[in-house]
Amino acid sequence: MWVNLDNSEVASIVAALGEGTAVDKLLARPHKGTGEFVAAAERKAGAQIAVEDDGIIDRCPLGAYVMSWMWVSEQDAGLPMSYEWLNLPDELVASMKALDRFRINELNDEGGKTAWGQFADYEWHFEQTATKWKMSATSYVNGHEFVHGERMTEEVNSCDPHGFGRILKALQILERQLEAV
């Protein structure tokens, strides 16, 4: 649900409620990096846009403004990648941070696991199904392509149920392969 309040409306609500979690939310300051995300969103205006599920509009003559959301990666905003949202063990987060040079742009769990990003002048893509995973990379500078895949056993899946260890392994294989080129 979206409620657009001006400063006087917020002040009235805060005065009526006094204190509590709702007041804390109303008085919360923007998150660190908000300006960078906004600036990056403005640069990406042609990117894919998601319409707000609640169908929020502002009706005007001859049309309406429709609330929408635009995806902006931390990289696009010029911020370091955060890993807290992954809910991973600390040692795995430390390993992923050590691999920041792979510039992970996105991780996706819909219908399997996918991840993609950049490394040197390569764009890489990781894809995982229930039984196998594949890492591919392409350099648009020198035309070189790399593909590596592996089948998984039930034991492998139980040791790494979220698949992040496989992404790390795939990135390390990619790095070794590209160093050899």
Secondary structure, 3 states (H helix, E strand, C coil): CCCCCCHHHHHHHHHHHCCCHHHHHHHCCCCCCHHHHHHHHHHCCCCCEEECCCCCEEEECCEEEECEEECCCCCCCCCCCCCHHHCCCHHHHHHHHHCHHHCEEEEECCCCEEEEEEECCEEEEEEECCCEEEEEEEECCCCCEEEEEEECCHHHHHHCCCCHHHHHHHHHHHHHHHHHC
